[in-house]
Protein backbone atom coordinates (compact mmCIF):
# COMPACT_ATOMS: atom_id res chain seq x y z
CA UNK A 1 0.00 0.00 0.00
CA UNK A 2 1.45 3.35 -1.04
CA UNK A 3 1.86 6.08 1.56
CA UNK A 4 0.84 9.73 1.25
CA UNK A 5 1.99 12.36 3.73
CA UNK A 6 0.52 15.84 3.97
CA UNK A 7 1.52 19.01 5.74
CA UNK A 8 0.39 22.60 6.13
CA UNK A 9 3.07 25.26 5.96
CA UNK A 10 3.53 29.01 6.27
CA UNK A 11 0.66 31.32 7.19
CA UNK A 12 -2.59 29.56 8.00
CA UNK A 13 -5.67 30.16 5.89
CA UNK A 14 -9.36 29.21 6.18
CA UNK A 15 -9.90 25.99 4.28
CA UNK A 16 -6.71 24.21 5.32
CA UNK A 17 -8.69 21.81 7.50
CA UNK A 18 -11.19 21.26 4.71
CA UNK A 19 -8.29 20.24 2.46
CA UNK A 20 -6.80 17.94 5.12
CA UNK A 21 -10.18 16.22 5.47
CA UNK A 22 -10.71 15.82 1.73
CA UNK A 23 -7.18 14.57 1.03
CA UNK A 24 -7.34 12.03 3.84
CA UNK A 25 -10.70 10.55 2.94
CA UNK A 26 -10.19 10.60 -0.83
CA UNK A 27 -6.74 8.99 -0.46
CA UNK A 28 -8.09 6.25 1.81
CA UNK A 29 -10.88 5.65 -0.70
CA UNK A 30 -8.24 5.14 -3.40
CA UNK A 31 -6.28 2.67 -1.30
CA UNK A 32 -3.49 4.85 0.09
CA UNK A 33 -2.40 5.01 3.70
CA UNK A 34 -2.22 8.61 4.92
CA UNK A 35 0.15 10.36 7.30
CA UNK A 36 -0.02 13.86 8.74
CA UNK A 37 3.11 15.89 9.40
CA UNK A 38 2.89 18.36 12.29
CA UNK A 39 4.20 21.94 11.99
CA UNK A 40 5.09 22.01 8.32
CA UNK A 41 8.55 21.19 6.99
CA UNK A 42 10.05 21.50 10.47
CA UNK A 43 7.87 18.57 11.49
CA UNK A 44 9.66 16.35 8.98
CA UNK A 45 13.02 17.13 10.58
CA UNK A 46 11.54 16.49 14.05
CA UNK A 47 9.92 13.21 12.97
CA UNK A 48 6.45 14.53 13.83
CA UNK A 49 4.71 12.17 11.43
CA UNK A 50 1.58 10.27 12.44
CA UNK A 51 -1.09 8.18 10.72
CA UNK A 52 -4.33 9.89 9.71
CA UNK A 53 -7.57 7.94 9.56
CA UNK A 54 -11.01 8.92 8.29
CA UNK A 55 -12.30 9.55 11.81
CA UNK A 56 -9.33 11.77 12.67
CA UNK A 57 -10.59 14.40 10.24
CA UNK A 58 -14.25 14.30 11.22
CA UNK A 59 -15.90 17.61 12.08
CA UNK A 60 -13.06 19.83 10.87
CA UNK A 61 -14.44 21.04 7.54
CA UNK A 62 -15.99 24.13 9.13
CA UNK A 63 -13.12 24.97 11.48
CA UNK A 64 -10.41 27.52 10.81
CA UNK A 65 -6.70 27.01 11.29
CA UNK A 66 -5.10 23.61 10.76
CA UNK A 67 -5.23 20.51 12.96
CA UNK A 68 -1.69 19.70 11.78
CA UNK A 69 -0.43 23.08 13.00
CA UNK A 70 1.84 25.16 10.80
CA UNK A 71 5.15 26.96 11.05
CA UNK A 72 7.58 29.03 9.06
CA UNK A 73 10.91 27.25 8.82
CA UNK A 74 13.55 29.41 7.08
CA UNK A 75 16.21 26.78 7.77
CA UNK A 76 14.59 24.68 5.05
CA UNK A 77 16.32 26.86 2.45
CA UNK A 78 19.53 25.06 3.44
CA UNK A 79 20.31 22.13 1.12
CA UNK A 80 21.60 19.97 3.98
CA UNK A 81 18.30 20.40 5.82
CA UNK A 82 16.40 19.51 2.66
CA UNK A 83 18.47 16.36 2.27
CA UNK A 84 17.76 15.35 5.87
CA UNK A 85 14.04 15.88 5.30
CA UNK A 86 14.12 13.82 2.11
CA UNK A 87 15.92 10.96 3.86
CA UNK A 88 13.44 10.98 6.74
CA UNK A 89 10.54 10.76 4.29
CA UNK A 90 12.27 7.86 2.58
CA UNK A 91 12.84 6.13 5.92
CA UNK A 92 9.11 6.44 6.63
CA UNK A 93 8.38 5.00 3.21
CA UNK A 94 6.48 8.09 2.05
CA UNK A 95 5.74 7.76 -1.66
CA UNK A 96 4.05 11.14 -2.14
CA UNK A 97 4.04 14.42 -0.20
CA UNK A 98 1.12 16.86 -0.48
CA UNK A 99 1.92 20.40 0.66
CA UNK A 100 -0.90 22.79 1.55
CA UNK A 101 0.20 26.43 1.63
CA UNK A 102 1.46 29.46 -0.25
CA UNK A 103 4.39 30.21 -2.53
CA UNK A 104 7.00 29.58 0.17
CA UNK A 105 5.45 26.19 0.85
CA UNK A 106 5.52 25.40 -2.84
CA UNK A 107 9.21 26.33 -2.93
CA UNK A 108 9.80 23.78 -0.17
CA UNK A 109 7.92 21.14 -2.15
CA UNK A 110 10.01 21.89 -5.23
CA UNK A 111 13.21 21.56 -3.19
CA UNK A 112 12.22 18.04 -2.18
CA UNK A 113 11.16 17.27 -5.75
CA UNK A 114 14.67 18.06 -6.96
CA UNK A 115 15.98 15.43 -4.54
CA UNK A 116 13.59 12.82 -5.89
CA UNK A 117 10.49 13.18 -3.70
CA UNK A 118 7.10 13.05 -5.43
CA UNK A 119 5.10 16.15 -4.42
CA UNK A 120 1.91 18.08 -5.14
CA UNK A 121 1.09 21.57 -3.86
CA UNK A 122 -2.45 22.67 -3.04
CA UNK A 123 -2.55 26.51 -3.12
CA UNK A 124 -3.85 27.84 0.18
CA UNK A 125 -3.16 31.44 1.21
CA UNK A 126 -5.43 34.39 1.87
CA UNK A 127 -3.19 36.64 -0.27
CA UNK A 128 -4.20 34.92 -3.54
CA UNK A 129 -0.74 35.62 -4.92
CA UNK A 130 0.55 32.27 -6.19
CA UNK A 131 1.75 31.53 -9.70
CA UNK A 132 -0.15 28.86 -11.60
CA UNK A 133 -3.58 29.63 -10.19
CA UNK A 134 -6.10 32.45 -10.37
CA UNK A 135 -7.50 31.58 -6.99
CA UNK A 136 -6.17 30.19 -3.72
CA UNK A 137 -8.05 28.53 -0.88
CA UNK A 138 -8.72 31.04 1.91
CA UNK A 139 -8.99 34.16 -0.24
CA UNK A 140 -12.78 34.28 -0.41
CA UNK A 141 -13.12 33.87 3.35
CA UNK A 142 -10.59 36.63 3.95
CA UNK A 143 -12.34 39.16 1.73
CA UNK A 144 -15.68 38.32 3.35
CA UNK A 145 -14.09 38.97 6.74
CA UNK A 146 -12.77 42.32 5.52
CA UNK A 147 -16.12 43.30 4.00
CA UNK A 148 -17.84 42.55 7.30
CA UNK A 149 -15.31 44.68 9.20
CA UNK A 150 -15.59 47.54 6.70
CA UNK A 151 -19.36 47.56 7.13
CA UNK A 152 -19.01 47.99 10.88
CA UNK A 153 -16.35 50.68 10.56
CA UNK A 154 -18.44 52.48 7.95
CA UNK A 155 -21.28 52.82 10.45
CA UNK A 156 -19.16 54.69 12.96
CA UNK A 157 -17.29 56.68 10.28
CA UNK A 158 -20.61 57.90 8.92
CA UNK A 159 -21.74 58.89 12.39
CA UNK A 160 -18.57 60.88 13.06
CA UNK A 161 -18.11 62.18 9.48
CA UNK A 162 -14.64 60.71 9.44
CA UNK A 163 -12.10 59.21 7.08
CA UNK A 164 -11.42 55.60 8.03
CA UNK A 165 -8.17 53.91 7.03
CA UNK A 166 -8.27 50.12 7.15
CA UNK A 167 -5.08 48.13 6.66
CA UNK A 168 -5.45 44.65 5.17
CA UNK A 169 -2.95 41.92 4.37
CA UNK A 170 -1.14 41.86 1.04
CA UNK A 171 2.59 42.45 1.26
CA UNK A 172 3.27 41.88 -2.42
CA UNK A 173 -0.21 41.75 -3.95
CA UNK A 174 -3.33 43.85 -3.54
CA UNK A 175 -5.97 41.19 -4.20
CA UNK A 176 -7.59 41.39 -0.74
CA UNK A 177 -7.72 45.19 -0.79
CA UNK A 178 -9.08 45.34 -4.33
CA UNK A 179 -11.81 42.72 -4.08
CA UNK A 180 -12.98 43.69 -0.60
CA UNK A 181 -12.91 47.33 -1.69
CA UNK A 182 -15.18 46.58 -4.63
CA UNK A 183 -17.51 44.52 -2.47
CA UNK A 184 -17.73 47.06 0.35
CA UNK A 185 -17.87 50.29 -1.67
CA UNK A 186 -14.57 51.72 -0.45
CA UNK A 187 -13.72 55.18 -1.75
CA UNK A 188 -10.03 54.39 -2.27
CA UNK A 189 -7.86 51.29 -2.42
CA UNK A 190 -4.08 51.52 -2.13
CA UNK A 191 -2.23 48.51 -3.55
CA UNK A 192 1.45 47.74 -4.29
CA UNK A 193 0.77 47.20 -8.00
CA UNK A 194 -0.48 50.73 -8.66
CA UNK A 195 1.28 53.19 -6.34
CA UNK A 196 -0.74 56.34 -5.66
CA UNK A 197 1.08 59.40 -4.29
CA UNK A 198 -0.39 60.56 -1.00
CA UNK A 199 -1.11 64.03 -2.37
CA UNK A 200 -3.44 62.37 -4.89
CA UNK A 201 -5.10 60.49 -2.04
CA UNK A 202 -5.82 63.81 -0.34
CA UNK A 203 -7.08 65.34 -3.59
CA UNK A 204 -9.51 62.45 -3.97
CA UNK A 205 -10.76 62.84 -0.41
CA UNK A 206 -11.27 66.58 -0.84
CA UNK A 207 -13.04 66.08 -4.17
CA UNK A 208 -15.50 63.52 -2.82
CA UNK A 209 -16.09 65.74 0.23
CA UNK A 210 -16.95 68.66 -2.06
CA UNK A 211 -19.43 66.39 -3.84
CA UNK A 212 -21.25 65.86 -0.57
CA UNK A 213 -19.57 62.79 0.93
CA UNK A 214 -19.16 63.23 4.65
CA UNK A 215 -16.86 60.25 5.23
CA UNK A 216 -14.48 58.01 3.27
CA UNK A 217 -13.27 54.43 3.55
CA UNK A 218 -9.67 53.82 2.43
CA UNK A 219 -8.32 50.27 2.22
CA UNK A 220 -4.54 49.98 2.36
CA UNK A 221 -2.73 46.77 1.42
CA UNK A 222 0.15 46.41 3.87
CA UNK A 223 2.67 46.36 1.01
CA UNK A 224 1.45 49.64 -0.49
CA UNK A 225 2.12 52.01 2.41
CA UNK A 226 2.74 52.01 6.12
CA UNK A 227 -0.82 52.79 7.18
CA UNK A 228 0.29 55.13 9.97
CA UNK A 229 2.07 57.25 7.36
CA UNK A 230 -1.16 57.50 5.36
CA UNK A 231 -3.07 58.57 8.46
CA UNK A 232 -0.60 61.32 9.36
CA UNK A 233 -0.39 62.65 5.81
CA UNK A 234 -4.17 62.93 5.49
CA UNK A 235 -4.40 64.56 8.92
CA UNK A 236 -1.82 67.18 7.92
CA UNK A 237 -3.17 67.89 4.42
CA UNK A 238 -6.97 67.77 4.81
CA UNK A 239 -9.59 68.80 7.34
CA UNK A 240 -10.02 65.17 8.42
CA UNK A 241 -8.44 63.37 11.37
CA UNK A 242 -8.62 59.76 10.16
CA UNK A 243 -9.19 56.67 12.25
CA UNK A 244 -6.90 53.71 11.64
CA UNK A 245 -7.79 50.03 11.97
CA UNK A 246 -5.30 47.24 11.28
CA UNK A 247 -7.27 44.04 10.67
CA UNK A 248 -4.18 41.84 10.87
CA UNK A 249 -4.64 38.18 11.80
CA UNK A 250 -8.40 38.57 11.97
CA UNK A 251 -8.30 37.91 8.22
CA UNK A 252 -6.78 34.44 8.68
CA UNK A 253 -9.25 33.04 11.17
CA UNK A 254 -12.74 31.62 11.12
CA UNK A 255 -14.65 28.95 9.27
CA UNK A 256 -14.03 28.81 5.53
CA UNK A 257 -16.68 30.21 3.23
CA UNK A 258 -18.69 27.73 1.18
CA UNK A 259 -16.59 28.68 -1.85
CA UNK A 260 -13.32 27.93 -0.06
CA UNK A 261 -14.58 24.65 1.41
CA UNK A 262 -15.76 23.50 -2.02
CA UNK A 263 -12.50 24.55 -3.67
CA UNK A 264 -10.53 22.67 -1.01
CA UNK A 265 -12.54 19.52 -1.72
CA UNK A 266 -12.13 19.79 -5.49
CA UNK A 267 -8.41 20.58 -5.42
CA UNK A 268 -7.81 17.72 -2.99
CA UNK A 269 -9.75 15.35 -5.22
CA UNK A 270 -7.61 16.35 -8.20
CA UNK A 271 -4.40 15.90 -6.20
CA UNK A 272 -5.27 12.31 -5.31
CA UNK A 273 -6.55 11.54 -8.81
CA UNK A 274 -3.21 12.77 -10.16
CA UNK A 275 -1.26 10.48 -7.85
CA UNK A 276 -3.42 7.53 -8.85
CA UNK A 277 -2.45 8.30 -12.46
CA UNK A 278 1.25 8.79 -11.54
CA UNK A 279 1.07 12.55 -12.17
CA UNK A 280 3.00 14.62 -9.64
CA UNK A 281 5.25 17.64 -9.05
CA UNK A 282 2.51 20.10 -9.86
CA UNK A 283 0.15 22.64 -8.34
CA UNK A 284 -3.62 22.18 -8.39
CA UNK A 285 -4.39 25.45 -10.15
CA UNK A 286 -7.74 27.14 -10.68
CA UNK A 287 -7.70 28.45 -14.26
CA UNK A 288 -10.75 29.97 -15.98
CA UNK A 289 -13.22 27.98 -13.90
CA UNK A 290 -11.35 24.67 -14.19
CA UNK A 291 -9.06 22.97 -11.67
CA UNK A 292 -6.00 21.66 -13.47
CA UNK A 293 -2.67 20.05 -12.63
CA UNK A 294 -0.05 22.67 -13.56
CA UNK A 295 3.58 21.45 -13.53
CA UNK A 296 5.78 23.56 -11.27
CA UNK A 297 7.97 24.77 -14.13
CA UNK A 298 4.96 25.87 -16.17
CA UNK A 299 3.33 27.51 -13.15
CA UNK A 300 6.33 29.84 -12.73
CA UNK A 301 5.33 31.58 -15.97
CA UNK A 302 1.64 31.91 -15.06
CA UNK A 303 1.28 35.06 -12.97
CA UNK A 304 -2.17 36.53 -12.38
CA UNK A 305 -2.02 40.11 -11.16
CA UNK A 306 -4.88 42.31 -10.06
CA UNK A 307 -7.28 43.55 -12.71
CA UNK A 308 -6.52 47.19 -13.61
CA UNK A 309 -10.05 47.73 -14.91
CA UNK A 310 -11.47 46.65 -11.55
CA UNK A 311 -8.97 48.91 -9.80
CA UNK A 312 -10.10 51.90 -11.85
CA UNK A 313 -13.76 50.98 -11.29
CA UNK A 314 -13.41 51.65 -7.56
CA UNK A 315 -12.57 55.29 -8.26
CA UNK A 316 -15.47 55.62 -10.71
CA UNK A 317 -17.97 54.22 -8.23
CA UNK A 318 -16.72 56.28 -5.29
CA UNK A 319 -18.17 59.62 -6.46
C-alpha positions as CSV (number, residue, x, y, z in Angstrom):
1,X,0.0,0.0,0.0
2,X,1.4,3.4,-1.0
3,X,1.9,6.1,1.6
4,X,0.8,9.7,1.2
5,X,2.0,12.4,3.7
6,X,0.5,15.8,4.0
7,X,1.5,19.0,5.7
8,X,0.4,22.6,6.1
9,X,3.1,25.3,6.0
10,X,3.5,29.0,6.3
11,X,0.7,31.3,7.2
12,X,-2.6,29.6,8.0
13,X,-5.7,30.2,5.9
14,X,-9.4,29.2,6.2
15,X,-9.9,26.0,4.3
16,X,-6.7,24.2,5.3
17,X,-8.7,21.8,7.5
18,X,-11.2,21.3,4.7
19,X,-8.3,20.2,2.5
20,X,-6.8,17.9,5.1
21,X,-10.2,16.2,5.5
22,X,-10.7,15.8,1.7
23,X,-7.2,14.6,1.0
24,X,-7.3,12.0,3.8
25,X,-10.7,10.5,2.9
26,X,-10.2,10.6,-0.8
27,X,-6.7,9.0,-0.5
28,X,-8.1,6.3,1.8
29,X,-10.9,5.7,-0.7
30,X,-8.2,5.1,-3.4
31,X,-6.3,2.7,-1.3
32,X,-3.5,4.8,0.1
33,X,-2.4,5.0,3.7
34,X,-2.2,8.6,4.9
35,X,0.1,10.4,7.3
36,X,0.0,13.9,8.7
37,X,3.1,15.9,9.4
38,X,2.9,18.4,12.3
39,X,4.2,21.9,12.0
40,X,5.1,22.0,8.3
41,X,8.6,21.2,7.0
42,X,10.0,21.5,10.5
43,X,7.9,18.6,11.5
44,X,9.7,16.3,9.0
45,X,13.0,17.1,10.6
46,X,11.5,16.5,14.1
47,X,9.9,13.2,13.0
48,X,6.5,14.5,13.8
49,X,4.7,12.2,11.4
50,X,1.6,10.3,12.4
51,X,-1.1,8.2,10.7
52,X,-4.3,9.9,9.7
53,X,-7.6,7.9,9.6
54,X,-11.0,8.9,8.3
55,X,-12.3,9.5,11.8
56,X,-9.3,11.8,12.7
57,X,-10.6,14.4,10.2
58,X,-14.2,14.3,11.2
59,X,-15.9,17.6,12.1
60,X,-13.1,19.8,10.9
61,X,-14.4,21.0,7.5
62,X,-16.0,24.1,9.1
63,X,-13.1,25.0,11.5
64,X,-10.4,27.5,10.8
65,X,-6.7,27.0,11.3
66,X,-5.1,23.6,10.8
67,X,-5.2,20.5,13.0
68,X,-1.7,19.7,11.8
69,X,-0.4,23.1,13.0
70,X,1.8,25.2,10.8
71,X,5.1,27.0,11.0
72,X,7.6,29.0,9.1
73,X,10.9,27.3,8.8
74,X,13.6,29.4,7.1
75,X,16.2,26.8,7.8
76,X,14.6,24.7,5.1
77,X,16.3,26.9,2.4
78,X,19.5,25.1,3.4
79,X,20.3,22.1,1.1
80,X,21.6,20.0,4.0
81,X,18.3,20.4,5.8
82,X,16.4,19.5,2.7
83,X,18.5,16.4,2.3
84,X,17.8,15.4,5.9
85,X,14.0,15.9,5.3
86,X,14.1,13.8,2.1
87,X,15.9,11.0,3.9
88,X,13.4,11.0,6.7
89,X,10.5,10.8,4.3
90,X,12.3,7.9,2.6
91,X,12.8,6.1,5.9
92,X,9.1,6.4,6.6
93,X,8.4,5.0,3.2
94,X,6.5,8.1,2.1
95,X,5.7,7.8,-1.7
96,X,4.0,11.1,-2.1
97,X,4.0,14.4,-0.2
98,X,1.1,16.9,-0.5
99,X,1.9,20.4,0.7
100,X,-0.9,22.8,1.5
101,X,0.2,26.4,1.6
102,X,1.5,29.5,-0.2
103,X,4.4,30.2,-2.5
104,X,7.0,29.6,0.2
105,X,5.4,26.2,0.9
106,X,5.5,25.4,-2.8
107,X,9.2,26.3,-2.9
108,X,9.8,23.8,-0.2
109,X,7.9,21.1,-2.1
110,X,10.0,21.9,-5.2
111,X,13.2,21.6,-3.2
112,X,12.2,18.0,-2.2
113,X,11.2,17.3,-5.7
114,X,14.7,18.1,-7.0
115,X,16.0,15.4,-4.5
116,X,13.6,12.8,-5.9
117,X,10.5,13.2,-3.7
118,X,7.1,13.0,-5.4
119,X,5.1,16.1,-4.4
120,X,1.9,18.1,-5.1
121,X,1.1,21.6,-3.9
122,X,-2.4,22.7,-3.0
123,X,-2.5,26.5,-3.1
124,X,-3.8,27.8,0.2
125,X,-3.2,31.4,1.2
126,X,-5.4,34.4,1.9
127,X,-3.2,36.6,-0.3
128,X,-4.2,34.9,-3.5
129,X,-0.7,35.6,-4.9
130,X,0.6,32.3,-6.2
131,X,1.8,31.5,-9.7
132,X,-0.2,28.9,-11.6
133,X,-3.6,29.6,-10.2
134,X,-6.1,32.4,-10.4
135,X,-7.5,31.6,-7.0
136,X,-6.2,30.2,-3.7
137,X,-8.1,28.5,-0.9
138,X,-8.7,31.0,1.9
139,X,-9.0,34.2,-0.2
140,X,-12.8,34.3,-0.4
141,X,-13.1,33.9,3.4
142,X,-10.6,36.6,4.0
143,X,-12.3,39.2,1.7
144,X,-15.7,38.3,3.4
145,X,-14.1,39.0,6.7
146,X,-12.8,42.3,5.5
147,X,-16.1,43.3,4.0
148,X,-17.8,42.5,7.3
149,X,-15.3,44.7,9.2
150,X,-15.6,47.5,6.7
151,X,-19.4,47.6,7.1
152,X,-19.0,48.0,10.9
153,X,-16.3,50.7,10.6
154,X,-18.4,52.5,7.9
155,X,-21.3,52.8,10.5
156,X,-19.2,54.7,13.0
157,X,-17.3,56.7,10.3
158,X,-20.6,57.9,8.9
159,X,-21.7,58.9,12.4
160,X,-18.6,60.9,13.1
161,X,-18.1,62.2,9.5
162,X,-14.6,60.7,9.4
163,X,-12.1,59.2,7.1
164,X,-11.4,55.6,8.0
165,X,-8.2,53.9,7.0
166,X,-8.3,50.1,7.1
167,X,-5.1,48.1,6.7
168,X,-5.4,44.6,5.2
169,X,-2.9,41.9,4.4
170,X,-1.1,41.9,1.0
171,X,2.6,42.5,1.3
172,X,3.3,41.9,-2.4
173,X,-0.2,41.8,-3.9
174,X,-3.3,43.9,-3.5
175,X,-6.0,41.2,-4.2
176,X,-7.6,41.4,-0.7
177,X,-7.7,45.2,-0.8
178,X,-9.1,45.3,-4.3
179,X,-11.8,42.7,-4.1
180,X,-13.0,43.7,-0.6
181,X,-12.9,47.3,-1.7
182,X,-15.2,46.6,-4.6
183,X,-17.5,44.5,-2.5
184,X,-17.7,47.1,0.3
185,X,-17.9,50.3,-1.7
186,X,-14.6,51.7,-0.5
187,X,-13.7,55.2,-1.8
188,X,-10.0,54.4,-2.3
189,X,-7.9,51.3,-2.4
190,X,-4.1,51.5,-2.1
191,X,-2.2,48.5,-3.5
192,X,1.4,47.7,-4.3
193,X,0.8,47.2,-8.0
194,X,-0.5,50.7,-8.7
195,X,1.3,53.2,-6.3
196,X,-0.7,56.3,-5.7
197,X,1.1,59.4,-4.3
198,X,-0.4,60.6,-1.0
199,X,-1.1,64.0,-2.4
200,X,-3.4,62.4,-4.9
201,X,-5.1,60.5,-2.0
202,X,-5.8,63.8,-0.3
203,X,-7.1,65.3,-3.6
204,X,-9.5,62.4,-4.0
205,X,-10.8,62.8,-0.4
206,X,-11.3,66.6,-0.8
207,X,-13.0,66.1,-4.2
208,X,-15.5,63.5,-2.8
209,X,-16.1,65.7,0.2
210,X,-16.9,68.7,-2.1
211,X,-19.4,66.4,-3.8
212,X,-21.3,65.9,-0.6
213,X,-19.6,62.8,0.9
214,X,-19.2,63.2,4.7
215,X,-16.9,60.2,5.2
216,X,-14.5,58.0,3.3
217,X,-13.3,54.4,3.5
218,X,-9.7,53.8,2.4
219,X,-8.3,50.3,2.2
220,X,-4.5,50.0,2.4
221,X,-2.7,46.8,1.4
222,X,0.2,46.4,3.9
223,X,2.7,46.4,1.0
224,X,1.5,49.6,-0.5
225,X,2.1,52.0,2.4
226,X,2.7,52.0,6.1
227,X,-0.8,52.8,7.2
228,X,0.3,55.1,10.0
229,X,2.1,57.2,7.4
230,X,-1.2,57.5,5.4
231,X,-3.1,58.6,8.5
232,X,-0.6,61.3,9.4
233,X,-0.4,62.6,5.8
234,X,-4.2,62.9,5.5
235,X,-4.4,64.6,8.9
236,X,-1.8,67.2,7.9
237,X,-3.2,67.9,4.4
238,X,-7.0,67.8,4.8
239,X,-9.6,68.8,7.3
240,X,-10.0,65.2,8.4
241,X,-8.4,63.4,11.4
242,X,-8.6,59.8,10.2
243,X,-9.2,56.7,12.2
244,X,-6.9,53.7,11.6
245,X,-7.8,50.0,12.0
246,X,-5.3,47.2,11.3
247,X,-7.3,44.0,10.7
248,X,-4.2,41.8,10.9
249,X,-4.6,38.2,11.8
250,X,-8.4,38.6,12.0
251,X,-8.3,37.9,8.2
252,X,-6.8,34.4,8.7
253,X,-9.3,33.0,11.2
254,X,-12.7,31.6,11.1
255,X,-14.6,29.0,9.3
256,X,-14.0,28.8,5.5
257,X,-16.7,30.2,3.2
258,X,-18.7,27.7,1.2
259,X,-16.6,28.7,-1.8
260,X,-13.3,27.9,-0.1
261,X,-14.6,24.6,1.4
262,X,-15.8,23.5,-2.0
263,X,-12.5,24.6,-3.7
264,X,-10.5,22.7,-1.0
265,X,-12.5,19.5,-1.7
266,X,-12.1,19.8,-5.5
267,X,-8.4,20.6,-5.4
268,X,-7.8,17.7,-3.0
269,X,-9.8,15.4,-5.2
270,X,-7.6,16.4,-8.2
271,X,-4.4,15.9,-6.2
272,X,-5.3,12.3,-5.3
273,X,-6.5,11.5,-8.8
274,X,-3.2,12.8,-10.2
275,X,-1.3,10.5,-7.9
276,X,-3.4,7.5,-8.9
277,X,-2.4,8.3,-12.5
278,X,1.2,8.8,-11.5
279,X,1.1,12.5,-12.2
280,X,3.0,14.6,-9.6
281,X,5.3,17.6,-9.1
282,X,2.5,20.1,-9.9
283,X,0.2,22.6,-8.3
284,X,-3.6,22.2,-8.4
285,X,-4.4,25.4,-10.2
286,X,-7.7,27.1,-10.7
287,X,-7.7,28.4,-14.3
288,X,-10.7,30.0,-16.0
289,X,-13.2,28.0,-13.9
290,X,-11.4,24.7,-14.2
291,X,-9.1,23.0,-11.7
292,X,-6.0,21.7,-13.5
293,X,-2.7,20.1,-12.6
294,X,-0.1,22.7,-13.6
295,X,3.6,21.4,-13.5
296,X,5.8,23.6,-11.3
297,X,8.0,24.8,-14.1
298,X,5.0,25.9,-16.2
299,X,3.3,27.5,-13.2
300,X,6.3,29.8,-12.7
301,X,5.3,31.6,-16.0
302,X,1.6,31.9,-15.1
303,X,1.3,35.1,-13.0
304,X,-2.2,36.5,-12.4
305,X,-2.0,40.1,-11.2
306,X,-4.9,42.3,-10.1
307,X,-7.3,43.6,-12.7
308,X,-6.5,47.2,-13.6
309,X,-10.0,47.7,-14.9
310,X,-11.5,46.7,-11.6
311,X,-9.0,48.9,-9.8
312,X,-10.1,51.9,-11.8
313,X,-13.8,51.0,-11.3
314,X,-13.4,51.7,-7.6
315,X,-12.6,55.3,-8.3
316,X,-15.5,55.6,-10.7
317,X,-18.0,54.2,-8.2
318,X,-16.7,56.3,-5.3
319,X,-18.2,59.6,-6.5
